[in-house]
Amino acid sequence: MAAEGEPTDLVKVLHLLVLSFTWGMQVWVSFIGGFALVQQVSRHTFGLVQSKLFPVYFYCLLGSNFVSLAVYAVYHPKELLDWHETVQMALYFVALIMVGLNARWFGPAATEVMFQMRDVEKEHGLGDQVGLGSQKEGYAKLKEQDPKYRAYRRTFGRYHGLSNLCNLIGFLCTTVNLIYTALKLSTI
C-alpha cells in the first residue's frame, strides 16, 4: 500500500504507459511511417494523409504530455524537487509547449500552405508522381517561373521547419524523460 503522497502502483503503471505511448507514437510518426509512406504514394496523396494524420497526432501528444506532466507534478512537489527532478519537470513542460505550438499554429499553417502549393502544382501537372524525388526539374522550373508558388514554398518551408523543430525538441524531451524514468523506476 502506498504511503500518503506516494503514487499507487496503478498510477505508476499509468504514468509509464502514457510516457511509452507518447515516445512510441513520436518514433513511428516522425521517423518510420512518413518514410515508408512517401515511397508508396504520390506527393499529393502523402500531403493529404499528413493533413489528416497530424492533427490527431498532435492532439494525442498534447493529451499524453499533459497527463505525464500532471501525474509527475502531483507526486513531485516543487519544494521537494532535486536537480534531476527539476530537469525532468522542465522537460515535461517543454514537450507540452512544443506540441501545443504544433497543434495550434505550425501544423495547421503548414497544411494550409501545402494545399495552396498543391493547387498550383496541379495546374502544372505536378504532384501525382510517386516519390518526392520524381520530376525535380518540373518543380524547380515552376518555382523559378511562378513567384506565387515560390512564396508558397518559402512559407511552407518556414512552417514545416518550425513544426519539425518543435517535434524534434518534444521527442528529445520525451526520450530523456523516458530514460530518467527507466533509471529511477522505483521513484516514479
C-alpha positions in Angstrom: 0.0 0.0 0.0 1.3 3.4 -0.9 2.1 5.9 1.8 0.3 9.3 1.8 1.7 11.4 -1.1 3.2 8.3 -2.8 1.7 7.2 -6.1 -0.1 3.8 -6.2 1.1 1.0 -8.4 -1.8 1.8 -10.8 -0.7 5.5 -11.1 2.9 4.3 -11.7 1.8 1.9 -14.4 -0.5 4.6 -16.0 2.4 7.1 -16.0 4.8 4.6 -17.6 2.2 3.5 -20.2 1.4 7.1 -21.2 5.1 8.0 -21.4 5.8 4.9 -23.5 2.8 5.5 -25.7 4.0 9.1 -26.3 7.5 8.0 -27.2 6.4 5.2 -29.5 3.9 7.4 -31.3 6.6 10.0 -31.9 9.1 7.4 -33.2 6.5 5.9 -35.6 5.0 9.1 -36.9 8.3 11.1 -37.0 10.7 8.5 -38.3 9.1 5.4 -39.7 5.6 6.0 -41.0 6.4 9.0 -43.2 9.5 7.5 -44.8 7.5 4.3 -45.6 4.6 6.2 -47.0 6.5 8.7 -49.2 7.9 5.8 -51.2 4.5 4.3 -51.9 2.1 7.1 -52.7 2.1 10.3 -54.8 3.2 13.6 -53.3 -0.3 15.0 -53.1 -1.7 11.8 -51.5 1.2 12.0 -49.0 0.2 15.6 -48.2 -3.4 14.7 -47.8 -2.6 11.8 -45.5 -0.4 14.1 -43.4 -3.1 16.7 -43.3 -5.5 14.2 -41.7 -2.9 12.3 -39.5 -1.0 15.2 -38.0 -3.9 16.9 -36.1 -4.8 13.6 -34.5 -1.1 13.0 -33.7 -0.6 16.5 -32.2 -3.7 16.3 -30.0 -2.9 12.8 -28.8 0.6 14.0 -27.9 -0.9 17.1 -26.3 -3.1 14.9 -24.1 -0.5 12.4 -23.2 2.1 15.1 -22.4 -0.4 16.8 -20.2 -1.2 13.6 -18.3 2.5 12.9 -17.9 3.2 16.4 -16.6 0.2 16.4 -14.3 1.0 13.0 -12.8 4.6 13.9 -12.3 3.8 17.3 -10.8 1.2 15.8 -8.4 3.8 13.4 -6.9 6.8 15.7 -7.1 6.0 18.9 -5.3 8.1 21.9 -6.3 9.5 22.4 -2.9 10.9 18.9 -2.7 12.5 18.6 -6.2 16.1 17.7 -6.5 18.2 18.8 -9.6 17.3 15.8 -11.7 13.6 16.0 -10.9 13.6 19.7 -11.8 15.1 18.9 -15.1 12.5 16.2 -15.7 9.7 18.5 -14.8 11.0 21.2 -17.2 11.3 18.6 -19.9 7.7 17.5 -19.5 6.7 21.2 -19.6 8.8 21.9 -22.7 7.4 18.9 -24.5 3.9 20.1 -23.8 4.6 23.6 -25.1 6.3 22.2 -28.3 3.3 20.0 -29.2 0.9 22.8 -28.3 2.7 25.1 -30.7 2.5 22.4 -33.4 -1.2 21.6 -32.7 -2.3 25.2 -32.6 -0.1 27.1 -35.1 2.6 25.4 -37.0 0.8 22.2 -38.1 -2.3 24.0 -39.4 -0.3 26.8 -41.0 1.9 24.3 -42.9 -1.1 22.3 -44.0 -2.9 25.4 -45.3 0.1 26.5 -47.4 0.6 22.9 -48.6 -2.9 22.9 -50.0 -2.2 26.2 -51.8 1.0 24.8 -53.2 -0.9 21.7 -54.3 -3.4 23.7 -56.3 -0.6 25.5 -58.2 1.2 22.1 -58.8 -2.0 20.5 -60.1 -2.4 23.4 -62.6 1.0 22.5 -63.9 0.5 18.7 -63.9 2.8 18.0 -60.9 2.2 16.1 -57.7 0.7 12.8 -58.9 4.1 11.1 -59.2 5.2 8.5 -56.6 8.2 9.5 -54.5 9.3 13.0 -53.6 12.4 12.9 -55.9 10.4 12.4 -59.1 10.1 15.4 -61.5 12.6 17.6 -59.6 13.1 19.6 -62.8 9.4 20.4 -63.1 9.2 21.7 -59.5 12.4 23.7 -60.0 11.0 25.2 -63.2 7.7 26.0 -61.5 9.5 27.6 -58.6 11.6 29.7 -61.0 8.7 30.9 -63.2 5.9 31.4 -60.6 6.5 34.0 -57.9 3.3 33.0 -56.1 4.5 29.3 -55.9 8.0 30.4 -54.8 6.4 32.4 -52.0 4.2 29.4 -51.0 7.3 27.2 -51.0 9.2 29.6 -48.8 6.3 30.0 -46.4 5.7 26.2 -46.3 9.4 25.6 -45.7 9.4 28.0 -42.7 6.3 26.5 -41.1 7.3 22.9 -41.9 10.8 23.6 -40.5 9.4 25.1 -37.3 7.0 22.2 -36.9 9.8 19.7 -37.4 11.9 21.6 -34.8 9.1 21.6 -32.2 8.5 17.9 -32.9 12.2 17.0 -32.5 12.5 19.0 -29.3 9.4 17.3 -27.9 10.8 13.9 -29.0 14.1 14.6 -27.3 12.3 15.8 -24.1 10.2 12.6 -24.1 13.3 10.4 -24.7 15.2 12.0 -21.8 12.1 11.6 -19.5 11.8 8.0 -20.5 15.5 7.4 -19.7 15.1 9.2 -16.4 12.1 7.2 -15.6 13.8 3.9 -16.6 16.8 4.7 -14.4 14.6 5.6 -11.4 11.6 3.2 -11.8 11.1 2.9 -8.0 10.6 6.7 -7.7 8.0 7.2 -10.4 
